Amino acid sequence: MGKTQAIVSIEPIMVDMGAVVLLTGLSRSTIESLIRKNDFPRPRAASNRTSRWIPDEIKQWAASRPISDHLPPENGAEGGRNSKGKS
């Protein structure tokens, strides 16, 4: 008989700043500014010299943000952020 292998997916319980930047789409400086204003989850002490964030706290923060009236820019040749317009 052949062996079956289980596929295991493990979600991290703590993430570093790089992961927070990727999760939120915000820059490091924006995250740091929001933390100083007490408008973003503070990191937790993972060890004496290391701090990390808990992904669920980041997700809760994101879900609590107000709905925006501003739509993202269109992607494409015309009308987008990198558009040069019609010549």
C-alpha positions in Angstrom: 0.0 0.0 0.0 1.2 3.5 -0.7 1.5 6.2 1.8 -0.7 9.2 1.7 0.7 12.6 2.5 -1.2 15.3 4.2 -0.8 18.9 3.0 -0.5 21.2 6.0 -1.0 24.9 5.8 0.3 26.8 8.8 -0.6 30.5 9.3 2.0 32.5 11.2 1.0 33.6 14.7 3.4 36.6 14.6 4.7 38.6 11.6 7.5 41.2 11.1 7.3 44.7 9.6 7.9 43.4 6.1 4.9 41.1 6.3 2.7 44.0 7.8 3.7 46.2 4.8 2.7 43.4 2.4 -0.6 42.6 4.3 -1.7 46.2 4.5 -0.3 47.7 1.3 1.0 50.6 3.5 4.5 51.9 3.6 6.7 51.3 6.7 6.7 55.0 7.4 2.9 55.2 7.2 2.6 52.3 9.6 5.1 53.8 12.0 3.2 57.2 11.8 -0.2 55.4 12.5 1.3 53.6 15.5 2.6 56.9 17.0 -0.9 58.3 16.6 -2.4 55.2 18.3 -4.3 54.4 15.1 -2.6 51.1 14.3 -2.0 47.9 16.4 1.2 48.1 18.3 3.7 45.2 17.9 4.1 42.6 20.7 7.4 41.7 22.3 8.4 38.4 20.7 11.7 38.3 22.6 14.0 40.8 24.4 15.0 42.5 21.2 12.3 41.5 18.7 8.8 42.8 18.2 6.1 41.3 15.9 2.5 41.8 15.0 -0.4 39.3 15.4 -2.1 39.0 11.9 -5.6 38.8 13.4 -5.1 42.2 15.1 -4.0 43.7 11.7 -7.1 42.1 10.1 -9.4 43.5 12.8 -7.8 47.0 12.4 -8.4 46.8 8.6 -12.0 45.7 9.0 -12.6 48.6 11.4 -11.4 51.2 8.9 -14.2 53.5 7.5 -15.4 52.8 4.0 -13.8 55.3 1.6 -15.6 57.5 -0.9 -12.4 57.6 -3.0 -12.1 55.0 -5.7 -8.7 53.6 -6.6 -7.2 54.9 -9.9 -8.0 52.9 -13.0 -5.4 50.6 -14.4 -4.7 50.9 -18.1 -3.4 53.2 -20.7 -5.8 56.1 -20.1 -6.9 57.6 -16.9 -4.7 55.7 -14.6 -2.0 57.0 -12.3 0.8 56.4 -14.7 -1.2 57.7 -17.7 0.4 60.4 -19.8 -2.9 61.3 -21.4 -3.7 61.7 -25.0 -1.1 63.5 -27.1 
